[in-house]
Amino acid sequence: MKELFAKPWVRYGSVFLVAVALTVGVTALLLNINKHQNEAREYPLHLVEIGENEIDPEVWGYNFPVHYDRFMMTQTDYGQTPYGGSDPYSRLERYPAMVRLWAGYAFSKAHNEERGHYYAQVDQANSPRVEIVDQPGACLNCHAAEAPLLIAEMGWEEFNHTPFNDLVDDVHTGSSCADCHDPNTMELRLTRPALINALEEQGIDWTQASRQDMRTYVCAQCHVEYYFAGENKVLTFPWDNGMTIDQIESYYEEVGHTDWTHAESGAPMLKMQHPETELYSTGVHASSGVACADCHMPYMREGGIKISDHWVRSPLTNLSNACQTCHNIPEEELRARVTVIQDRTAELLRASEEALIDAIDAIVAAKEAGATDEDLAEALQLHRSASMRWDFISSENSTGFHSPQEAARVLADSIDMARQAQIIAIQVQAEMSATNVSAAR
């Protein structure tokens, strides 16, 4: 061995390798230092103390100007995507079947495409639905940054059942930094009791969650299916049995919950809200550890600073950051892939609507022939089940993209159930007609 190292070329080679290793090490150290210097420059001065109850994004913006500037871009109307966007067009006008599918419910009177997070409180306060029905204060949980303050002041149950119109003068701010961030540490946090309660029921301690999990949990405070439980209208997530539509339905059957009675069929109905979290949980992105924020708030660079983009919006408007970080294929191919999924989901949605309308017509015809709710019990149950499955995908904001195969399965079941309801109602009508003829003889 000594003889080997005595050879000049070996000695020089060893020195060269050591030099390379030192160079790599020093370079890595300098890069790490530079990274932390850049991160430090992101928050150069603590210009203002952010109070524990500070909900005004502008105040947070003094310390975090880049984040604030990007968040304020949620005011921007970037137009329509094929099935969404920031233009508040009437979905009832675009999909008129919804008027009959929600007959007797406030959504049949007003249902617009939502705008950006900045408008969360403004758009709810101006919705015709708050005039049609006396909504509970629970609706403010996701629409007003003041909600946690009101909950602390009033108590959880008192806040929930107090009429919305009694509280509306106390709220003026939509989504806020405080909804998701601790003002002292800037760590992600949960501020809405409904999600905290739901996670606790599942044995999950969110305070021990990873930062990546928190990048989904903060969104799941609002982008979920929920209902108002009991006389106190307590905001509750129906997750006790799981998060699929079948498990959610079984939960509602167990607790005996109904949102409204259909004005035409008389079926006891369930209205789905915006179950992004539930549908996403069954998809490939969730199983791969991709968080909501990875696509809707992807990392971006502003000079030497890397931040999570707080202009929350459709990834279709930001494919390079939202998708190409993981998918190294051209934007046009990514867009085409999304379009195919959404177009096929939309076709299934329209087929489901057609089947539901036919079922409603058949049930109404059977009732006109003399059938009672007892005669039509099976058809009415199928109407309820089919409608909630259509609504689960229709009211979810990705038009199937969050979990394409699950969306297709759910809509296939909706179509099947609606057609079964139609067939049963036709058979009952035929029996009623035969009975009427016999009685007339």
TARABEL-V958646 format. One record per pair of residues at least 12 apart in sequence whose C-alpha atoms are under 10 Angstrom apart, sorted by sequence separation. I is the first residue (numbers start at 1). J is the second residue. D is the distance in whole Angstrom. If there is no record, write none. Layout:
I_J_D / I_J_D
This chain:
47_59_10 / 48_60_8 / 50_62_10 / 57_69_10 / 74_86_9 / 96_108_9 / 99_111_10 / 147_159_9 / 178_190_10 / 179_191_6 / 180_192_10 / 225_237_6 / 226_238_6 / 238_250_9 / 239_251_8 / 257_269_9 / 258_270_6 / 259_271_6 / 280_292_9 / 296_308_9 / 297_309_5 / 298_310_8 / 309_321_10 / 319_331_6 / 323_335_10 / 47_60_10 / 48_61_10 / 49_62_10 / 50_63_9 / 98_111_9 / 137_150_10 / 138_151_10 / 147_160_10 / 178_191_8 / 179_192_8 / 224_237_8 / 225_238_7 / 226_239_9 / 238_251_6 / 239_252_10 / 257_270_8 / 258_271_8 / 259_272_9 / 296_309_8 / 297_310_6 / 298_311_9 / 309_322_10 / 318_331_10 / 319_332_9 / 363_376_8 / 393_406_10 / 394_407_10 / 47_61_10 / 48_62_7 / 49_63_9 / 57_71_9 / 58_72_9 / 224_238_10 / 225_239_9 / 238_252_7 / 294_308_8 / 295_309_10 / 296_310_9 / 297_311_7 / 298_312_9 / 320_334_10 / 393_407_6 / 47_62_6 / 48_63_7 / 57_72_9 / 92_107_9 / 112_127_9 / 124_139_9 / 125_140_10 / 277_292_9 / 293_308_8 / 294_309_9 / 296_311_8 / 297_312_6 / 316_331_10 / 319_334_8 / 392_407_9 / 393_408_9 / 46_62_8 / 47_63_6 / 92_108_7 / 111_127_9 / 124_140_9 / 190_206_8 / 221_237_10 / 276_292_10 / 293_309_9 / 296_312_6 / 297_313_8 / 319_335_8 / 363_379_7 / 45_62_9 / 46_63_6 / 47_64_10 / 92_109_8 / 93_110_10 / 110_127_7 / 111_128_9 / 150_167_9 / 189_206_9 / 190_207_9 / 238_255_10 / 293_310_9 / 295_312_9 / 296_313_6 / 297_314_9 / 298_315_9 / 362_379_10 / 363_380_8 / 390_407_9 / 393_410_8 / 394_411_10 / 45_63_7 / 46_64_9 / 92_110_7 / 93_111_9 / 94_112_10 / 110_128_6 / 111_129_9 / 125_143_9 / 138_156_9 / 141_159_9 / 189_207_8 / 199_217_10 / 225_243_9 / 252_270_9 / 295_313_9 / 296_314_6 / 297_315_9 / 316_334_9 / 317_335_10 / 389_407_9 / 392_410_8 / 393_411_7 / 43_62_10 / 44_63_8 / 45_64_10 / 91_110_8 / 92_111_6 / 93_112_9 / 109_128_8 / 110_129_6 / 121_140_8 / 124_143_7 / 138_157_9 / 140_159_9 / 141_160_8 / 188_207_10 / 224_243_10 / 293_312_8 / 295_314_8 / 296_315_6 / 316_335_7 / 360_379_10 / 392_411_9 / 43_63_7 / 44_64_9 / 90_110_8 / 91_111_6 / 92_112_7 / 109_129_7 / 120_140_10 / 123_143_9 / 124_144_9 / 137_157_10 / 138_158_9 / 139_159_10 / 140_160_9 / 147_167_10 / 150_170_9 / 189_209_10 / 225_245_10 / 295_315_6 / 296_316_10 / 298_318_9 / 315_335_10 / 359_379_8 / 360_380_9 / 363_383_9 / 389_409_10 / 390_410_8 / 391_411_9 / 42_63_9 / 43_64_7 / 90_111_6 / 91_112_5 / 92_113_10 / 107_128_9 / 108_129_9 / 121_142_9 / 122_143_8 / 137_158_9 / 138_159_7 / 139_160_8 / 150_171_9 / 196_217_10 / 249_270_9 / 294_315_10 / 295_316_10 / 296_317_10 / 297_318_10 / 298_319_10 / 300_321_7 / 359_380_9 / 389_410_6 / 390_411_6 / 42_64_8 / 43_65_9 / 89_111_9 / 90_112_4 / 91_113_6 / 106_128_8 / 107_129_7 / 110_132_10 / 120_142_8 / 121_143_5 / 122_144_9 / 137_159_6 / 138_160_4 / 139_161_10 / 188_210_10 / 189_211_10 / 195_217_8 / 226_248_10 / 296_318_9 / 298_320_10 / 299_321_7 / 300_322_10 / 316_338_8 / 388_410_10 / 389_411_6 / 390_412_9 / 42_65_9 / 43_66_10 / 88_111_9 / 89_112_6 / 90_113_6 / 91_114_10 / 106_129_6 / 109_132_8 / 120_143_5 / 121_144_5 / 136_159_9 / 137_160_5 / 138_161_7 / 147_170_10 / 188_211_7 / 195_218_9 / 225_248_9 / 295_318_9 / 298_321_6 / 299_322_8 / 316_339_10 / 359_382_9 / 360_383_8 / 388_411_10 / 389_412_9 / 390_413_9 / 391_414_9 / 42_66_8 / 88_112_5 / 89_113_6 / 90_114_10 / 105_129_9 / 106_130_9 / 119_143_9 / 120_144_7 / 121_145_8 / 136_160_6 / 137_161_6 / 138_162_8 / 139_163_9 / 140_164_7 / 144_168_9 / 146_170_8 / 147_171_8 / 187_211_9 / 188_212_10 / 190_214_9 / 295_319_9 / 297_321_9 / 298_322_5 / 359_383_7 / 386_410_9 / 387_411_10 / 389_413_8 / 390_414_6 / 42_67_10 / 87_112_9 / 88_113_5 / 89_114_8 / 106_131_9 / 107_132_10 / 118_143_10 / 119_144_10 / 120_145_9 / 121_146_10 / 135_160_10 / 136_161_5 / 137_162_5 / 138_163_8 / 139_164_7 / 146_171_6 / 189_214_7 / 195_220_7 / 196_221_8 / 227_252_10 / 230_255_10 / 296_321_9 / 297_322_8 / 298_323_9 / 386_411_8 / 389_414_6 / 390_415_8 / 87_113_7 / 88_114_6 / 89_115_10 / 106_132_6 / 117_143_9 / 135_161_9 / 136_162_6 / 137_163_5 / 138_164_8 / 144_170_10 / 145_171_8 / 146_172_8 / 147_173_10 / 188_214_6 / 189_215_10 / 192_218_9 / 194_220_10 / 195_221_5 / 229_255_9 / 295_321_8 / 296_322_7 / 299_325_9 / 356_382_10 / 357_383_10 / 386_412_10 / 388_414_8 / 389_415_9 / 86_113_7 / 87_114_7 / 88_115_6 / 105_132_9 / 106_133_7 / 135_162_9 / 136_163_4 / 137_164_4 / 140_167_9 / 144_171_6 / 145_172_8 / 146_173_7 / 147_174_10 / 187_214_9 / 188_215_8 / 190_217_8 / 191_218_9 / 194_221_7 / 195_222_8 / 230_257_9 / 245_272_10 / 294_321_9 / 295_322_5 / 296_323_10 / 298_325_9 / 356_383_7 / 359_386_10 / 386_413_7 / 387_414_7 / 85_113_8 / 86_114_6 / 87_115_6 / 88_116_10 / 105_133_9 / 135_163_6 / 136_164_5 / 137_165_8 / 140_168_8 / 143_171_9 / 144_172_7 / 145_173_6 / 146_174_8 / 189_217_9 / 190_218_6 / 192_220_10 / 193_221_9 / 194_222_9 / 229_257_8 / 294_322_7 / 295_323_7 / 356_384_10 / 385_413_9 / 386_414_4 / 387_415_9 / 389_417_10 / 390_418_10 / 84_113_7 / 85_114_8 / 86_115_5 / 87_116_9 / 134_163_7 / 135_164_5 / 136_165_8 / 137_166_8 / 143_172_10 / 144_173_6 / 145_174_6 / 146_175_9 / 188_217_9 / 189_218_7 / 190_219_9 / 192_221_6 / 195_224_9 / 228_257_9 / 293_322_9 / 294_323_9 / 385_414_7 / 386_415_7 / 83_113_9 / 84_114_8 / 85_115_8 / 86_116_6 / 134_164_7 / 135_165_8 / 136_166_9 / 137_167_7 / 143_173_8 / 144_174_5 / 145_175_6 / 146_176_9 / 148_178_10 / 188_218_7 / 190_220_9 / 191_221_8 / 192_222_9 / 227_257_9 / 245_275_10 / 248_278_10 / 295_325_10 / 356_386_7 / 384_414_10 / 386_416_8 / 387_417_9 / 84_115_9 / 85_116_9 / 86_117_10 / 133_164_10 / 134_165_7 / 136_167_9 / 137_168_8 / 140_171_9 / 143_174_6 / 144_175_6 / 145_176_6 / 148_179_8 / 190_221_7 / 195_226_10 / 227_258_9 / 228_259_9 / 244_275_10 / 294_325_9 / 355_386_9 / 356_387_7 / 383_414_9 / 386_417_5 / 387_418_8 / 134_166_10 / 142_174_8 / 143_175_7 / 144_176_8 / 145_177_9 / 146_178_10 / 147_179_9 / 194_226_9 / 227_259_8 / 243_275_9 / 355_387_10 / 382_414_9 / 385_417_7 / 386_418_5 / 80_113_9 / 142_175_8 / 143_176_10 / 145_178_7 / 146_179_9 / 245_278_8 / 353_386_10 / 384_417_9 / 385_418_8 / 386_419_9 / 130_164_8 / 131_165_9 / 140_174_10 / 145_179_6 / 180_214_9 / 243_277_9 / 244_278_6 / 245_279_9 / 352_386_8 / 353_387_9 / 356_390_9 / 382_416_9 / 383_417_7 / 384_418_9 / 386_420_10 / 88_123_10 / 130_165_8 / 144_179_9 / 180_215_9 / 243_278_5 / 244_279_7 / 352_387_9 / 382_417_6 / 383_418_6 / 386_421_9 / 79_115_10 / 242_278_9 / 243_279_8 / 381_417_9 / 382_418_6 / 383_419_9 / 385_421_10 / 78_115_10 / 142_179_9 / 156_193_8 / 180_217_9 / 181_218_9 / 202_239_8 / 243_280_10 / 244_281_9 / 352_389_9 / 353_390_7 / 381_418_10 / 382_419_9 / 383_420_9 / 384_421_10 / 77_115_8 / 78_116_10 / 156_194_10 / 180_218_6 / 197_235_10 / 198_236_8 / 199_237_10 / 201_239_9 / 202_240_7 / 243_281_8 / 244_282_8 / 352_390_6 / 353_391_10 / 379_417_9 / 380_418_10 / 382_420_7 / 383_421_6 / 76_115_9 / 77_116_8 / 125_164_9 / 179_218_8 / 180_219_8 / 197_236_8 / 198_237_6 / 201_240_7 / 202_241_9 / 239_278_9 / 243_282_9 / 351_390_10 / 352_391_10 / 379_418_9 / 382_421_5 / 383_422_9 / 75_115_8 / 76_116_7 / 125_165_9 / 179_219_10 / 194_234_8 / 195_235_9 / 197_237_9 / 198_238_8 / 199_239_9 / 202_242_9 / 349_389_10 / 350_390_9 / 379_419_10 / 381_421_8 / 382_422_9 / 74_115_8 / 75_116_6 / 151_192_9 / 180_221_9 / 194_235_6 / 195_236_8 / 198_239_7 / 199_240_10 / 349_390_7 / 353_394_10 / 379_420_7 / 380_421_7 / 74_116_5 / 75_117_8 / 76_118_9 / 149_191_10 / 151_193_9 / 179_221_9 / 193_235_9 / 194_236_6 / 195_237_7 / 198_240_8 / 348_390_9 / 349_391_9 / 378_420_9 / 379_421_4 / 380_422_10 / 382_424_10 / 73_116_9 / 74_117_6 / 75_118_6 / 125_168_7 / 148_191_7 / 192_235_10 / 193_236_9 / 194_237_7 / 227_270_9 / 378_421_7 / 379_422_7 / 72_116_10 / 73_117_9 / 74_118_6 / 75_119_7 / 124_168_10 / 125_169_10 / 147_191_9 / 148_192_7 / 227_271_9 / 349_393_8 / 350_394_10 / 377_421_10 / 379_423_8 / 380_424_10 / 71_116_10 / 72_117_9 / 73_118_8 / 74_119_8 / 147_192_8 / 148_193_9 / 226_271_9 / 227_272_9 / 348_393_10 / 349_394_7 / 376_421_9 / 379_424_6 / 380_425_9 / 71_117_9 / 72_118_7 / 125_171_9 / 145_191_10 / 225_271_9 / 226_272_8 / 227_273_9 / 378_424_8 / 379_425_6 / 71_118_8 / 121_168_9 / 125_172_10 / 225_272_6 / 226_273_7 / 346_393_9 / 377_424_10 / 378_425_9 / 379_426_10 / 224_272_9 / 225_273_5 / 226_274_9 / 345_393_9 / 346_394_9 / 376_424_8 / 377_425_10 / 122_171_10 / 224_273_7 / 225_274_6 / 226_275_8 / 345_394_9 / 375_424_10 / 376_425_7 / 379_428_9 / 121_171_8 / 122_172_8 / 124_174_10 / 141_191_10 / 142_192_8 / 223_273_8 / 224_274_5 / 225_275_5 / 349_399_9 / 375_425_9 / 121_172_7 / 122_173_8 / 123_174_9 / 141_192_7 / 222_273_10 / 223_274_6 / 224_275_4 / 225_276_8 / 349_400_10 / 376_427_10 / 121_173_6 / 122_174_7 / 141_193_9 / 222_274_8 / 223_275_6 / 224_276_6 / 225_277_8 / 376_428_7 / 120_173_8 / 121_174_4 / 141_194_9 / 222_275_9 / 223_276_5 / 224_277_6 / 225_278_8 / 345_398_10 / 346_399_7 / 375_428_7 / 376_429_9 / 119_173_8 / 120_174_5 / 121_175_8 / 222_276_9 / 223_277_6 / 224_278_7 / 345_399_6 / 346_400_8 / 371_425_9 / 375_429_10 / 118_173_8 / 119_174_6 / 120_175_6 / 220_275_9 / 222_277_9 / 223_278_9 / 224_279_9 / 344_399_9 / 345_400_6 / 118_174_6 / 119_175_8 / 120_176_10 / 138_194_10 / 220_276_8 / 221_277_9 / 342_398_8 / 343_399_8 / 344_400_9 / 345_401_8 / 372_428_10 / 117_174_7 / 118_175_6 / 219_276_9 / 220_277_6 / 341_398_10 / 342_399_5 / 343_400_9 / 371_428_7 / 375_432_10 / 116_174_10 / 117_175_6 / 118_176_8 / 219_277_8 / 220_278_9 / 341_399_8 / 342_400_6 / 349_407_10 / 353_411_10 / 356_414_8 / 359_417_9 / 360_418_9 / 363_421_8 / 366_424_10 / 367_425_9 / 370_428_9 / 371_429_7 / 116_175_9 / 117_176_9 / 341_400_7 / 342_401_6 / 345_404_8 / 348_407_9 / 349_408_9 / 352_411_7 / 355_414_8 / 356_415_7 / 359_418_6 / 362_421_8 / 363_422_7 / 366_425_6 / 369_428_9 / 370_429_8 / 217_277_9 / 338_398_10 / 339_399_10 / 341_401_6 / 342_402_10 / 344_404_9 / 345_405_10 / 348_408_7 / 351_411_9 / 352_412_8 / 355_415_6 / 356_416_10 / 358_418_8 / 359_419_7 / 362_422_6 / 363_423_9 / 365_425_8 / 366_426_7 / 369_429_6 / 371_431_9 / 372_432_10 / 216_277_8 / 338_399_10 / 340_401_10 / 341_402_10 / 348_409_10 / 350_411_10 / 351_412_9 / 352_413_9 / 353_414_9 / 354_415_9 / 355_416_8 / 356_417_9 / 357_418_9 / 358_419_8 / 359_420_8 / 360_421_8 / 361_422_8 / 362_423_8 / 363_424_9 / 364_425_9 / 365_426_8 / 366_427_9 / 367_428_9 / 368_429_8 / 369_430_9 / 370_431_10 / 371_432_6 / 338_400_9 / 339_401_9 / 341_403_9 / 342_404_8 / 345_407_7 / 346_408_10 / 348_410_10 / 349_411_7 / 352_414_6 / 353_415_8 / 355_417_9 / 356_418_5 / 357_419_10 / 359_421_6 / 360_422_7 / 362_424_9 / 363_425_5 / 364_426_10 / 366_428_6 / 367_429_8 / 369_431_9 / 370_432_6 / 371_433_10 / 338_401_7 / 341_404_7 / 345_408_7 / 348_411_6 / 349_412_9 / 351_414_9 / 352_415_5 / 355_418_6 / 356_419_8 / 358_421_9 / 359_422_4 / 362_425_5 / 363_426_8 / 365_428_10 / 366_429_4 / 369_432_6 / 370_433_8 / 337_401_10 / 341_405_9 / 344_408_8 / 347_411_10 / 348_412_7 / 351_415_7 / 352_416_9 / 354_418_9 / 355_419_6 / 358_422_6 / 359_423_8 / 361_425_9 / 362_426_6 / 365_429_7 / 366_430_8 / 368_432_10 / 369_433_6 / 349_414_9 / 350_415_10 / 352_417_10 / 353_418_9 / 354_419_10 / 355_420_10 / 356_421_9 / 357_422_9 / 358_423_10 / 359_424_9 / 360_425_9 / 361_426_10 / 362_427_9 / 363_428_9 / 364_429_9 / 366_431_9 / 367_432_9 / 369_434_10 / 370_435_10 / 338_404_10 / 341_407_10 / 345_411_8 / 348_414_9 / 349_415_9 / 352_418_8 / 355_421_9 / 356_422_8 / 359_425_8 / 362_428_9 / 363_429_8 / 366_432_7 / 369_435_10 / 370_436_9 / 161_228_9 / 341_408_10 / 348_415_8 / 352_419_9 / 355_422_8 / 359_426_9 / 362_429_8 / 366_433_9 / 369_436_8 / 160_228_8 / 161_229_10 / 160_229_10 / 161_230_10 / 161_231_8 / 162_232_8 / 163_233_10 / 216_286_9 / 160_231_10 / 161_232_5 / 162_233_9 / 160_232_7 / 161_233_5 / 219_291_10 / 220_292_9 / 159_232_9 / 160_233_6 / 161_234_7 / 216_289_10 / 219_292_7 / 157_231_10 / 158_232_7 / 159_233_9 / 160_234_5 / 161_235_9 / 216_290_9 / 217_291_9 / 218_292_9 / 219_293_8 / 157_232_6 / 158_233_9 / 159_234_9 / 160_235_7 / 215_290_9 / 216_291_5 / 217_292_9 / 218_293_9 / 156_232_10 / 157_233_8 / 158_234_9 / 213_289_8 / 215_291_6 / 216_292_5 / 217_293_10 / 157_234_6 / 212_289_8 / 213_290_9 / 214_291_8 / 215_292_6 / 216_293_7 / 156_234_8 / 157_235_9 / 212_290_8 / 213_291_7 / 214_292_9 / 215_293_6 / 216_294_9 / 142_221_8 / 143_222_9 / 156_235_9 / 212_291_6 / 213_292_9 / 214_293_9 / 215_294_8 / 141_221_9 / 142_222_5 / 211_291_10 / 212_292_9 / 213_293_10 / 141_222_8 / 142_223_9 / 212_293_9 / 212_294_9 / 215_297_9 / 314_397_10 / 314_398_9 / 57_145_10 / 139_227_10 / 55_144_10 / 56_145_9 / 138_227_9 / 139_228_9 / 55_145_6 / 56_146_10 / 138_228_8 / 54_145_10 / 55_146_7 / 54_146_10 / 136_228_9 / 53_146_9 / 55_148_10 / 267_360_10 / 55_149_9 / 138_232_9 / 139_233_10 / 141_235_8 / 265_359_9 / 266_360_9 / 53_148_9 / 54_149_10 / 138_233_7 / 265_360_6 / 53_149_7 / 136_232_9 / 137_233_9 / 138_234_7 / 139_235_8 / 264_360_7 / 265_361_8 / 267_363_10 / 136_233_7 / 137_234_10 / 138_235_6 / 264_361_8 / 265_362_9 / 266_363_9 / 135_233_10 / 136_234_9 / 137_235_10 / 138_236_10 / 262_360_9 / 265_363_6 / 266_364_9 / 136_235_10 / 264_363_8 / 265_364_6 / 264_364_7 / 265_365_9 / 265_366_10 / 266_367_10 / 265_367_8 / 264_367_10 / 71_175_10 / 71_176_9 / 71_177_9 / 267_373_8 / 266_373_8 / 68_176_10 / 265_373_9 / 68_177_9 / 267_376_9 / 67_177_9 / 266_376_10 / 267_377_9 / 292_402_10 / 265_376_10 / 269_380_9 / 267_379_9 / 268_380_8 / 269_381_9 / 267_380_5 / 268_381_8 / 271_384_10 / 279_392_9 / 265_379_10 / 266_380_8 / 267_381_7 / 269_383_8 / 270_384_7 / 278_392_9 / 279_393_8 / 265_380_7 / 267_382_9 / 268_383_9 / 269_384_5 / 270_385_8 / 272_387_9 / 56_172_10 / 57_173_9 / 60_176_9 / 61_177_9 / 267_383_7 / 268_384_6 / 269_385_8 / 271_387_8 / 272_388_6 / 275_391_10 / 276_392_9 / 280_396_10 / 286_402_9 / 56_173_7 / 57_174_10 / 60_177_7 / 266_383_10 / 267_384_6 / 268_385_10 / 270_387_8 / 271_388_6 / 272_389_8 / 274_391_9 / 275_392_7 / 276_393_9 / 279_396_8 / 283_400_10 / 285_402_8 / 286_403_9 / 55_173_8 / 56_174_10 / 57_175_9 / 58_176_9 / 59_177_10 / 60_178_9 / 262_380_10 / 265_383_8 / 266_384_10 / 269_387_8 / 270_388_6 / 271_389_10 / 272_390_9 / 273_391_8 / 274_392_7 / 275_393_8 / 278_396_9 / 279_397_10 / 280_398_9 / 283_401_9 / 284_402_8 / 285_403_8 / 55_174_9 / 56_175_10 / 57_176_6 / 58_177_9 / 265_384_10 / 269_388_8 / 270_389_10 / 272_391_6 / 273_392_7 / 274_393_9 / 275_394_10 / 276_395_9 / 277_396_9 / 279_398_9 / 283_402_6 / 284_403_7 / 55_175_9 / 56_176_7 / 57_177_6 / 271_391_7 / 272_392_5 / 273_393_10 / 274_394_9 / 275_395_7 / 276_396_5 / 280_400_9 / 282_402_8 / 283_403_4 / 284_404_9 / 55_176_6 / 56_177_8 / 57_178_8 / 262_383_10 / 270_391_9 / 271_392_8 / 272_393_9 / 273_394_9 / 274_395_5 / 275_396_5 / 276_397_7 / 279_400_8 / 280_401_9 / 281_402_8 / 282_403_6 / 283_404_7 / 284_405_10 / 54_176_9 / 55_177_7 / 56_178_8 / 262_384_9 / 270_392_10 / 272_394_9 / 273_395_6 / 274_396_5 / 275_397_8 / 276_398_7 / 279_401_9 / 280_402_5 / 281_403_8 / 282_404_9 / 283_405_8 / 54_177_9 / 55_178_6 / 60_183_8 / 261_384_10 / 272_395_7 / 273_396_7 / 274_397_7 / 275_398_10 / 279_402_6 / 280_403_6 / 282_405_9 / 283_406_8 / 54_178_7 / 55_179_8 / 271_395_9 / 272_396_9 / 274_398_10 / 276_400_10 / 278_402_9 / 279_403_6 / 280_404_10 / 282_406_7 / 283_407_10 / 53_178_8 / 277_402_9 / 278_403_10 / 279_404_9 / 282_407_10 / 52_178_9 / 258_384_10 / 276_402_8 / 280_406_9 / 51_178_10 / 276_403_10 / 279_406_7 / 50_178_10 / 55_183_10 / 279_407_8 / 54_183_8 / 52_182_8 / 53_183_9 / 51_182_10 / 52_183_6 / 50_182_10 / 51_183_7 / 52_184_8 / 50_183_6 / 51_184_8 / 177_310_10 / 49_183_9 / 50_184_7 / 49_184_9 / 249_384_10 / 249_385_8 / 246_385_9 / 249_388_8 / 245_385_10 / 249_389_9 / 245_388_8 / 246_389_9 / 245_389_7 / 245_392_7 / 244_392_10 / 245_393_10 / 105_259_9 / 106_260_10 / 105_260_7 / 104_260_7 / 105_261_8 / 103_260_9 / 104_261_7 / 105_262_8 / 102_260_9 / 103_261_9 / 104_262_6 / 105_263_8 / 102_261_9 / 103_262_6 / 104_263_5 / 102_262_7 / 103_263_5 / 104_264_8 / 101_262_8 / 102_263_8 / 103_264_7 / 245_406_10 / 100_262_9 / 101_263_9 / 102_264_10 / 103_265_9 / 104_266_10 / 244_406_9 / 100_263_9 / 101_264_9 / 103_266_10 / 100_264_8 / 101_265_10 / 105_269_10 / 107_271_9 / 246_410_9 / 245_410_8 / 105_271_9 / 244_410_9 / 102_269_9 / 225_392_8 / 102_270_10 / 102_271_8 / 225_395_10 / 225_396_9 / 224_396_9 / 223_396_9 / 223_397_9 / 118_311_10 / 117_311_9 / 118_312_10 / 116_311_9 / 117_312_7 / 116_312_7 / 117_313_9 / 116_313_7 / 115_313_9 / 116_314_10 / 86_313_8 / 85_313_8 / 86_314_9 / 85_314_7 / 84_314_8 / 85_316_9 / 85_317_9 / 81_314_8 / 80_314_10 / 81_315_10 / 82_316_10 / 76_311_9 / 78_313_9 / 81_316_7 / 66_302_8 / 74_310_8 / 75_311_9 / 78_314_10 / 81_317_8 / 73_310_8 / 74_311_5 / 76_313_10 / 80_317_10 / 70_308_9 / 71_309_8 / 72_310_8 / 73_311_6 / 74_312_6 / 79_317_10 / 66_305_9 / 70_309_6 / 71_310_5 / 72_311_7 / 73_312_8 / 74_313_7 / 78_317_8 / 67_307_8 / 69_309_10 / 70_310_5 / 71_311_5 / 72_312_10 / 73_313_10 / 66_307_8 / 67_308_8 / 68_309_10 / 69_310_8 / 70_311_5 / 71_312_7 / 66_308_10 / 67_309_7 / 68_310_8 / 69_311_9 / 70_312_9 / 66_309_9 / 67_310_6 / 68_311_9 / 66_310_9 / 67_311_9 / 101_353_8 / 97_350_9 / 100_353_10 / 101_354_10 / 95_350_9 / 98_353_8 / 101_356_7 / 83_339_10 / 97_353_6 / 100_356_9 / 101_357_7 / 82_339_8 / 96_353_10 / 97_354_8 / 100_357_7 / 95_353_9 / 83_342_8 / 97_356_9 / 98_357_10 / 101_360_8 / 42_302_9 / 82_342_8 / 83_343_9 / 97_357_7 / 100_360_9 / 42_303_10 / 82_343_9 / 42_304_9 / 43_305_10 / 41_304_9 / 42_305_6 / 83_346_9 / 41_305_8 / 42_306_8 / 38_303_9 / 39_304_8 / 40_305_9 / 42_307_9 / 38_304_6 / 39_305_6 / 37_304_9 / 38_305_6 / 39_306_8 / 37_305_10 / 38_306_8 / 39_307_9 / 35_304_9 / 34_304_10 / 35_305_9 / 35_306_9 / 114_397_10 / 113_397_9 / 102_387_9 / 101_387_8 / 101_390_10 / 102_391_10 / 101_391_9 / 98_391_10 / 98_394_10 / 85_397_10 / 84_397_7 / 83_397_9 / 84_398_8 / 83_398_8 / 84_399_9 / 83_399_7 / 82_399_10
